[in-house]
Amino acid sequence: MKKLVILGAGTGGTILANTLSAKLDPRVWSIVVIDKAKEHYYQPGFLFLPFKLYGYENKEDVTQPITRHLPQGVRFLNAEIKLIDHKNKTVETSEGDYDYDWLIIALGCDARASEVEGLPEAIGKNAFMYYTVEDALAMQKALDAFTDGRLIMNIADMPIKCPVTPIEYVFLADYYFTLKGIRDRVEISLVTPLTGAFTKPLASKALMNIAEEKGIKIVPNFAVSGVDHEKRVLTSFSGEKVEYDFLASIPPNLGPDVIEESGLGNGMGYAVTDERTLKSRKADNIYVLGDCTNVPTSKAGSVAHFEAEIVEANFLRELDGKEPLPDFDGHSNCFIESGYHKALLFDFNYDTEPLPGQFPLAVLGPFSLLKETRLNHWGKMAFKYVYWNLLLTGHLPGDPLLPAQMSLSGKDLTDYKPHHHDGGQNK
């Protein structure tokens, strides 16, 4: 019996458990999924929980049991992963050792408050995060009690999960305080190490314009060195200071320690991965996808979805004795909430930044790229159903309207300057 082991039951791991179990002969292959959690989280909902917006108020609104979304015939092991011994093709866990013929790593990444001096002491007092359900609910309670002052959203360092969420957060904060009738008493700022609101120029300009209309201040090029929660001050490495009353913090996001300890990482817990084939560059018979890779595209659910299609195809090619194809183009797309039941939509890859236009079809759309619309908002709201019922179960991969590789169809190419990605890994 050949053994496929999938580490992580998040978006990427769950999609592949479903699609590969349908393709592999159960008389020949066994599939085991290992995760330390028992619940699957709908992470896009974490952004809404602090504000109690759009029906997201409780833990139950963003969680379901992991086993609900895994197919029959796939074994789920709820265990801590201790070590990946890739020389002996064994995974050591808190529930024993599991050998494998092929391994898929989809372990995600997480926010580490301990990486910023003073932040752990500030958390729960006047600093809050939203990268776990518990943190998001603690922030919800604090926002309920917040009536006036300076609200700062701070990004400590890149990369982070879903790089558009900080700007979404300040847009939603503007909407939230307007609904409460106290917007004029709250000063909202985004303090970022980037040169603007986002990493890509056209998209950053569009977001900065909206921020200006909403009276949201952007403080660029600010690399935070520490937080003093008693004085309520953020300090940068260059000595700049920003005062706050309420700090929404995004500390450095790091990959799992086990990736580093197993000799597969880049120094930050991200697995060193071929950005085109998605194979590990450090060991044989291992594919990597999702937030724990070091490929230079967004750490977002859509990316894990597109990567899953590439991993599936390349894995099956290798079983047939063929070479994996360099087919992953860094495709990412995401709706960006801007408040007031409106959102933007970005669609981009390694070589092409977000451009204006229509998506997924030229002229027909129905979604607008790089532009605020109500339909984009409803697209984001509808995605929760799509996620639980179509995407995770493997029914969405292969959809011609949402291909793994980005299409230029419907995009306005007037300002299009292709950037030919040099193939370098982000460190």
RAHU-V710066 format. One record per backbone hydrogen bond with DSSP energy under -0.5 kcal/mol. CO is the residue of the C=O (numbers start at 1). NH is the residue of the N-H. E is the energy in kcal/mol with one decimal. If there is no record, write none. Layout:
CO/NH/E  CO/NH/E
//
This chain:
2/30/-2.7  3/5/-0.5  3/101/-3.0  3/102/-1.9  4/32/-2.3  5/7/-0.5  5/104/-2.5  6/8/-0.7  6/34/-2.7  7/106/-3.0  10/14/-2.3  11/15/-2.3  12/16/-2.1  13/17/-1.9  14/18/-1.8  15/19/-2.8  16/20/-2.5  17/21/-1.1  18/22/-1.0  19/23/-0.6  20/23/-0.6  20/24/-2.5  25/28/-2.0  25/29/-2.8  28/2/-3.4  30/4/-2.8  31/75/-2.4  32/6/-3.1  33/77/-3.2  34/8/-3.0  35/79/-1.0  38/66/-2.5  40/64/-1.9  41/43/-1.3  42/45/-1.6  43/46/-1.7  43/47/-0.5  44/47/-0.8  45/48/-0.7  45/49/-1.6  46/50/-0.8  48/51/-0.9  48/52/-0.9  48/53/-1.4  49/52/-1.0  53/56/-1.8  55/57/-0.8  58/61/-1.5  59/62/-1.9  59/63/-0.6  62/42/-3.3  64/40/-3.7  65/68/-1.0  66/69/-1.6  67/70/-0.9  71/74/-1.6  73/31/-0.6  73/75/-0.5  75/33/-3.0  75/77/-0.5  76/78/-0.6  77/35/-2.1  77/79/-1.1  80/82/-0.7  80/94/-2.2  83/85/-0.7  83/92/-3.1  84/86/-1.4  85/89/-0.5  85/90/-2.2  89/100/-2.3  90/85/-2.8  90/92/-0.5  91/93/-0.5  91/98/-2.7  92/82/-2.9  92/83/-1.7  93/96/-1.5  96/93/-1.5  98/91/-3.2  102/5/-2.2  103/287/-2.3  104/7/-3.2  104/106/-0.6  105/289/-2.2  106/10/-0.6  108/256/-0.7  110/254/-2.6  111/113/-0.7  112/115/-1.7  113/116/-2.1  115/117/-0.5  116/119/-1.8  116/120/-0.6  117/227/-2.8  118/122/-1.1  119/122/-0.5  119/123/-2.0  122/125/-2.3  122/126/-1.2  122/127/-1.5  126/247/-2.7  127/124/-2.7  128/249/-3.0  132/136/-2.5  133/137/-2.3  134/138/-1.9  135/139/-2.3  136/140/-1.9  137/141/-1.9  138/142/-1.8  139/143/-2.8  140/144/-1.9  141/145/-1.0  142/146/-0.7  143/146/-0.7  149/151/-0.7  149/187/-2.6  150/152/-0.6  150/245/-2.9  150/246/-2.4  151/189/-2.2  152/154/-0.6  152/248/-3.4  153/191/-3.2  154/156/-0.6  154/250/-2.7  159/253/-0.8  160/299/-0.7  162/165/-2.1  164/168/-2.1  165/169/-2.9  166/170/-1.8  167/171/-2.0  168/172/-2.9  169/173/-2.3  170/174/-2.0  171/175/-1.8  172/176/-3.1  173/177/-2.7  174/178/-1.5  175/179/-2.5  176/180/-1.6  177/182/-2.5  177/183/-0.8  178/181/-1.1  182/185/-2.0  183/186/-1.4  185/149/-2.5  186/188/-0.5  187/151/-3.0  188/217/-2.4  189/153/-2.8  189/191/-0.6  190/192/-0.6  190/219/-3.4  191/155/-2.1  192/222/-2.9  194/221/-2.9  200/204/-2.9  201/205/-2.5  202/206/-2.0  203/207/-2.4  204/208/-2.6  205/209/-2.1  206/210/-1.6  207/211/-2.5  208/212/-2.3  209/213/-2.0  210/214/-1.8  211/216/-3.0  212/215/-1.2  217/190/-2.9  217/219/-0.5  218/220/-0.7  219/192/-2.6  221/223/-0.7  222/224/-0.9  223/237/-2.3  225/117/-0.8  226/235/-2.3  227/229/-0.6  228/232/-1.3  228/233/-1.9  232/244/-2.3  233/228/-2.6  234/242/-2.4  235/225/-3.6  235/226/-1.6  236/239/-1.7  240/236/-2.5  242/234/-3.1  246/152/-2.8  246/248/-0.6  247/128/-2.9  247/249/-0.7  248/154/-2.7  249/251/-0.5  250/156/-2.8  252/112/-2.7  252/254/-0.5  254/110/-2.5  256/259/-1.1  256/260/-1.1  257/261/-3.1  258/262/-1.2  259/264/-2.4  259/265/-0.7  260/263/-1.8  264/272/-2.5  268/255/-2.5  270/266/-1.2  271/273/-0.7  271/294/-1.4  272/281/-3.0  272/282/-0.5  273/275/-0.5  274/278/-2.4  276/328/-2.7  278/288/-2.5  279/274/-3.1  283/286/-0.5  285/103/-2.4  286/280/-2.7  287/105/-2.9  289/292/-0.6  290/293/-1.6  292/271/-3.1  294/426/-1.0  295/297/-2.3  298/300/-1.2  299/162/-4.7  300/304/-1.8  301/305/-2.1  302/306/-2.4  303/307/-3.1  304/308/-2.1  305/309/-1.2  306/310/-1.4  307/311/-3.1  308/312/-2.6  309/313/-2.1  310/314/-2.7  311/315/-2.9  312/316/-2.2  313/317/-1.9  314/318/-2.3  315/319/-1.8  316/320/-1.1  317/320/-0.5  317/322/-2.8  318/321/-1.7  325/327/-2.0  329/350/-2.9  332/348/-2.7  334/346/-2.6  335/337/-0.6  336/344/-2.5  339/342/-1.0  342/338/-2.5  342/339/-0.7  343/373/-2.4  344/336/-2.6  345/370/-2.5  346/334/-1.8  347/355/-0.6  348/332/-2.9  351/419/-2.6  352/349/-2.1  356/412/-3.3  357/369/-2.8  359/367/-2.6  361/365/-2.3  362/364/-3.1  365/361/-1.7  367/359/-2.7  368/371/-0.5  369/357/-0.9  373/343/-1.9  373/377/-1.2  374/378/-2.2  375/379/-2.1  376/380/-2.0  377/381/-2.4  378/382/-2.4  379/383/-1.0  380/384/-0.5  381/384/-0.9  382/385/-0.6  382/386/-1.7  383/387/-3.3  384/388/-2.1  385/389/-2.5  386/390/-2.6  386/391/-2.8  387/392/-2.2  390/395/-2.1  390/396/-1.2  391/394/-1.5  396/399/-2.1  399/402/-1.5  408/411/-2.0  410/358/-2.8  411/413/-0.8  413/416/-1.3  415/417/-0.6  416/418/-0.5  418/420/-0.7  419/421/-1.1
//
